[in-house]
Amino acid sequence: MSGGYDLNLFTSPPDSNFLCSVCHGVLKRPVRLPCSHIFCKTCIHRWLARQKTCPCCRKEVKRRKMVHVNKLRKTIGHLEVKCKNAEAGCLVRCPLAHRKGHQNSCPFELMVCPNEGCMARMARGALAEHQQHCQHGTQKLCPQSCGVTLDPTECVCHNCHGELREAWGQRQERSQTLVLCLLQHVRKVHRTTSLIRQQLAQLGSFLEEDALLLGNWREDAQVTTEGSTGAEMCGVQSQSTL
C-alpha cells in the first residue's frame, strides 16, 4: 500500500522534488534522514522494518535521527487537488490541506442510511430524500420541509404553520425575557452610579469644610503667637525703664 498521495489526485503534475522514492507518490508527512533524503513517514518506517539503510544511498539509518519536514509538508498542503468524488460528478478544486474538510460536506460523498437495519448507500445530497421514504426509519422529516422530525403517527396531525408559529412565539418570549433582564441591570447600574456621585459630592463638601476649619485654625494660631510675642516685648521694656 502506498504511503504517499496518488498523483492522479492533483489537478496538475506535482514537482519531482515532492515525490517519495519508495512509493513514487507525493510525500505524505515527509521525514528527512541524516543523509538528507526525504520519504513519506509510513514508507520509510516500512522500509526500515526490513533493512536499516537509506533506500537511495544505502547509508545506515537510526530512527531517532529522522526529522519531520514541516515546511515541506505545508508547501505540499497548498497544492490544488480534485475531490475524491470527481468521477461521481463533483467539480470542486481545493488545496490538499482542505480536502478532508470538503469531503465532510461534499454532496457526492457516499453515505450509509443511519436507520437501523437499512444498508442502502447513496450520495449525501440524496440522503434526506431517502430518509423520508426509508422503510426502516421510525422517524421521518416533514414532507413540507419545515425541518421537524416526525413519528409515523404524527404525520397526519402535523401542522407546519402551527409548529412554526409556536416556535416563533417561544423565541419572542425568550427575547422579551432577555430584554427585561437587561433593563433591570441597566437600572441597577444607574442607581449605583447616582449613589456614587452623591457620595463623591458629600466627600467634596467635607473636604472643603475641613480645609476652611484648618485655615481658620492657622489664622487663630498666628494671632495668638503674635500677641504673646508683643506682651513679652512690653515686659522687657518695662524692666529696662526701672
C-alpha positions in Angstrom: 0.0 0.0 0.0 1.3 3.4 -1.0 2.2 5.7 1.8 2.0 8.9 -0.3 -0.7 10.7 -2.2 -1.8 9.4 -5.6 -0.6 11.5 -8.4 -4.0 11.4 -10.1 -5.4 13.3 -7.1 -3.7 16.6 -8.2 -5.0 18.9 -10.8 -1.5 19.3 -12.3 1.6 17.1 -12.1 3.5 17.9 -8.9 7.2 18.8 -8.8 9.5 15.8 -8.8 11.0 17.1 -5.5 7.7 16.4 -3.9 7.8 12.7 -4.8 8.7 9.8 -2.5 11.4 7.5 -3.9 9.8 4.4 -2.2 6.1 4.7 -3.2 6.6 7.2 -6.1 3.6 9.2 -4.7 3.5 12.7 -3.4 5.1 12.9 0.1 2.7 12.4 3.0 4.1 13.6 6.4 7.6 13.8 5.0 10.7 13.0 7.1 14.3 13.6 6.3 17.1 11.2 7.1 20.6 12.3 8.2 21.7 11.7 4.6 19.2 14.4 3.5 17.0 12.1 1.6 13.2 12.6 2.2 10.5 10.0 2.3 6.9 9.5 3.4 6.9 8.7 7.1 4.9 5.4 6.5 7.1 4.4 3.6 10.4 4.8 5.4 9.1 3.0 8.6 8.1 0.0 6.5 11.4 0.1 4.7 13.4 0.2 7.9 11.4 -2.7 9.3 13.2 -4.8 6.7 16.6 -3.1 6.5 18.3 -0.3 8.4 19.7 1.6 5.4 18.5 4.6 3.3 16.6 3.4 0.2 18.6 5.8 -2.0 22.2 5.9 -0.8 22.2 2.8 1.4 23.7 4.6 4.4 22.9 3.3 7.8 19.8 4.9 9.4 18.8 5.4 13.0 15.2 6.2 13.6 15.8 8.6 16.3 17.7 10.8 13.9 14.9 11.2 11.4 13.4 14.8 11.3 9.9 15.8 10.3 10.0 18.4 7.4 7.0 20.5 8.4 7.8 23.4 6.0 7.7 20.9 3.0 4.5 19.4 4.4 2.9 22.9 4.4 4.0 23.6 0.8 2.5 20.3 -0.4 -0.6 21.1 1.5 -1.1 24.2 -0.7 -1.1 22.1 -3.9 -4.5 22.0 -5.7 -6.3 18.7 -5.8 -9.6 17.3 -7.1 -12.3 16.0 -4.9 -12.2 12.2 -4.4 -15.7 12.1 -5.8 -14.7 13.8 -9.1 -15.7 10.8 -11.1 -19.2 10.9 -9.4 -19.6 14.5 -10.7 -18.0 16.8 -8.0 -16.2 19.7 -9.7 -14.7 21.2 -6.6 -10.9 22.0 -6.6 -9.2 22.9 -3.3 -5.8 22.9 -1.6 -4.8 19.5 -0.4 -4.9 20.6 3.3 -8.6 21.5 2.8 -9.6 18.2 1.1 -10.9 16.4 4.2 -13.0 19.5 5.2 -14.7 19.5 1.7 -15.1 15.7 1.8 -17.1 16.1 5.1 -19.7 18.2 3.3 -19.4 17.0 -0.4 -22.9 16.2 -1.7 -21.4 13.4 -3.8 -19.8 11.6 -0.8 -21.3 8.1 -0.4 -23.2 7.7 2.9 -24.9 4.9 4.6 -28.5 5.3 5.8 -28.4 5.9 9.6 -31.7 4.0 10.1 -31.0 0.7 11.9 -31.4 -2.2 9.5 -31.1 -0.2 6.3 -28.0 -1.0 4.3 -28.7 1.5 1.5 -25.8 3.7 0.3 -26.3 6.9 -1.6 -24.8 10.3 -2.2 -25.0 12.7 0.8 -27.2 15.0 -1.3 -29.8 12.3 -1.7 -29.8 11.1 1.9 -32.5 13.4 3.2 -35.0 12.3 0.5 -34.1 8.6 1.1 -34.8 9.1 4.9 -38.3 10.4 4.1 -39.2 7.1 2.4 -37.0 4.7 4.2 -38.9 1.7 5.5 -36.5 1.2 8.4 -36.9 4.6 9.9 -39.2 5.2 12.9 -39.0 9.0 12.3 -39.2 11.0 9.1 -38.6 14.6 8.1 -41.7 16.7 7.5 -42.6 16.3 3.7 -43.3 20.1 3.7 -39.6 20.7 4.6 -40.3 22.6 7.8 -37.4 20.7 9.4 -39.4 18.9 12.0 -38.8 15.1 12.5 -42.0 13.2 13.0 -43.1 9.8 14.1 -45.4 8.0 11.6 -48.4 8.7 13.9 -47.6 12.4 14.0 -47.6 12.9 10.2 -51.4 13.0 10.0 -52.0 15.7 12.5 -48.8 17.7 11.9 -49.3 21.4 11.1 -46.2 23.2 9.7 -47.8 26.6 10.2 -48.7 25.9 13.8 -45.3 24.5 14.6 -43.5 27.5 13.1 -45.9 29.9 14.9 -45.3 28.2 18.2 -41.5 28.2 17.7 -41.6 31.9 16.8 -43.8 32.7 19.9 -41.3 30.9 22.2 -38.4 32.8 20.6 -40.2 36.1 21.2 -40.8 35.2 24.8 -37.1 34.4 25.3 -36.2 37.7 23.6 -38.5 39.7 25.8 -37.2 38.0 28.9 -33.6 38.8 27.9 -34.6 42.5 27.3 -36.3 42.8 30.7 -33.2 41.3 32.4 -31.0 43.8 30.5 -33.2 46.7 31.5 -33.0 45.6 35.2 -29.3 45.5 35.0 -29.2 49.0 33.4 -31.4 50.4 36.1 -29.3 48.9 38.8 -26.1 50.3 37.3 -27.8 53.7 37.0 -28.8 53.7 40.7 -25.3 52.6 41.7 -23.8 55.4 39.6 -26.1 58.0 41.2 -25.3 56.8 44.7 -21.5 57.1 44.0 -22.0 60.6 42.6 -23.8 61.7 45.8 -21.2 60.2 48.0 -18.4 61.9 46.0 -20.3 65.2 46.3 -20.6 64.8 50.1 -16.9 63.9 50.3 -16.1 67.1 48.4 -18.2 69.1 50.8 -16.5 67.5 53.8 -13.0 68.3 52.4 -14.0 71.9 51.7 -15.2 72.3 55.3 -12.1 70.7 56.7 -9.9 73.0 54.6 -11.9 76.0 55.8 -11.6 74.9 59.5 -7.8 74.3 59.0 -7.4 77.8 57.6 -9.2 79.4 60.5 -7.2 77.4 63.0 -4.0 78.6 61.4 -5.1 82.2 61.5 -6.1 82.0 65.2 -2.8 80.3 66.0 -0.9 83.1 64.2 -2.8 85.8 66.1 -2.1 84.1 69.4 1.6 83.8 68.6 1.9 87.4 67.7 0.0 88.6 70.9 2.3 86.5 73.0 5.4 88.0 71.4 4.1 91.6 71.9 3.4 91.0 75.6 6.9 89.6 76.1 8.5 92.7 74.4 6.5 95.1 76.6 7.7 93.3 79.8 11.3 93.6 78.7 10.9 97.3 78.0 9.3 97.9 81.5 12.2 96.2 83.2 14.7 98.3 81.3 13.0 101.5 82.4 13.1 100.6 86.0 
